[in-house]
Amino acid sequence: MLDHTGLVVTDLARARRFYDAIAGALGLSTISNSDQSFLLGKSKEEPFPYLWIGTVRPSYWVEGSRAGINQAHIAFVAADRAMVGAFYEAGIEAGGTDNGAPGPRDGAPGYYGAFLLDPDGNNIEACCRS
């Protein structure tokens, strides 16, 4: 189980539009935590796990790293297929790029998911399992 993870982005305002949209579709929240980052999670009352999103270069990055150079993959739990669809539509409208429309996936019985690339090329998914 994760406590937190993070993504470095190139344009915080553009990323915030995208993540605000998909957070709303998934029943999650975004919370500002500095002028260079924000958090995506359940709520202020239930702060963990969270996704940190910001423009600050982390101290633990190896030399030569930059936003978008190492694509990340993050899958969010959706309650049902309708929520997967809402995630996909909200993300597309907020500047995301299609990386797999909502639907079942071969080799994963009962799995239904959708994939978007965020504005920096990270693969962001929402899925449900029956």
C-alpha positions in Angstrom: 0.0 0.0 0.0 1.3 3.5 -0.8 1.6 6.4 1.5 2.3 8.9 -1.2 3.9 9.4 -4.6 4.7 12.4 -6.7 5.0 13.8 -10.2 7.1 16.8 -11.4 5.3 18.9 -14.0 6.4 21.7 -16.3 3.4 24.0 -15.9 1.6 24.0 -12.6 -1.5 25.8 -13.8 -2.0 23.5 -16.7 -1.5 20.4 -14.5 -3.9 21.8 -11.9 -6.7 22.1 -14.5 -6.2 18.5 -15.5 -5.9 17.0 -12.0 -8.8 19.2 -10.6 -11.0 17.7 -13.4 -10.1 14.1 -12.9 -10.2 14.5 -9.1 -13.7 15.8 -9.2 -14.8 12.9 -11.5 -13.3 10.4 -9.1 -14.7 11.9 -5.9 -11.3 13.1 -4.8 -9.9 16.5 -3.9 -6.9 18.7 -4.7 -5.4 20.9 -2.0 -2.8 23.6 -2.5 0.2 23.1 -0.2 2.7 25.7 -1.7 3.0 28.1 -4.6 4.9 25.4 -6.5 2.8 22.3 -5.7 -0.5 20.8 -4.7 -1.8 17.4 -3.4 -4.4 15.1 -4.8 -6.1 12.8 -2.3 -9.3 11.8 -0.5 -9.8 14.9 1.7 -8.2 17.1 4.3 -9.7 14.8 6.9 -8.3 11.7 5.3 -4.9 13.0 3.9 -3.2 9.7 3.1 -2.5 8.3 0.6 -1.8 11.3 -1.6 -0.2 12.3 -4.9 2.1 15.3 -4.8 2.2 17.3 -8.0 4.6 20.2 -8.4 7.3 22.0 -10.3 10.1 21.6 -7.8 13.0 19.4 -8.8 13.2 16.7 -6.0 16.5 16.4 -4.2 16.6 12.6 -4.8 16.4 12.9 -8.7 19.5 11.7 -10.5 21.4 14.1 -12.7 19.6 14.7 -16.0 16.1 14.0 -14.8 13.4 16.4 -15.8 9.6 16.4 -16.0 8.2 14.0 -18.5 11.5 12.2 -19.2 10.5 9.1 -17.1 6.8 8.5 -17.7 5.0 7.5 -14.6 1.9 5.3 -14.4 -0.7 5.9 -11.7 -4.1 4.1 -11.5 -6.9 5.5 -9.4 -9.8 3.3 -8.1 -13.2 4.1 -9.6 -16.4 2.9 -8.0 -17.9 1.8 -11.3 -17.8 2.0 -15.1 -19.7 5.3 -15.1 -17.0 6.8 -12.9 -14.3 5.5 -15.3 -16.1 7.3 -18.1 -16.5 10.5 -16.1 -12.7 10.4 -15.4 -11.9 10.0 -19.1 -14.3 12.7 -20.3 -13.2 15.2 -17.6 -9.5 14.5 -18.3 -9.9 15.0 -22.1 -11.8 18.2 -21.6 -9.1 19.5 -19.2 -6.2 18.9 -21.7 -5.4 15.2 -21.3 -4.7 13.0 -24.3 -6.4 9.7 -25.0 -4.2 6.7 -24.2 -7.0 4.1 -24.0 -10.7 4.8 -24.1 -12.9 3.3 -21.3 -13.4 -0.4 -21.8 -12.5 -3.9 -20.7 -8.9 -5.0 -21.2 -7.8 -8.4 -22.5 -6.2 -10.7 -20.0 -7.8 -9.0 -17.0 -11.2 -10.6 -16.2 -13.7 -8.2 -14.7 -11.4 -5.2 -15.3 -12.7 -2.0 -16.9 -10.4 1.0 -17.2 -9.4 4.2 -19.1 -6.0 5.7 -19.7 -5.0 9.4 -20.2 -1.7 11.1 -20.7 -1.5 14.2 -18.5 0.0 17.4 -20.0 3.5 16.1 -19.3 3.0 12.6 -20.7 2.4 10.6 -17.5 0.0 7.7 -17.9 -3.0 8.3 -15.6 -5.6 5.6 -15.3 -8.9 5.0 -13.6 -10.2 1.4 -13.2 -12.8 -0.7 -11.5 -13.0 -4.4 -11.1 -16.1 -6.5 -10.8 
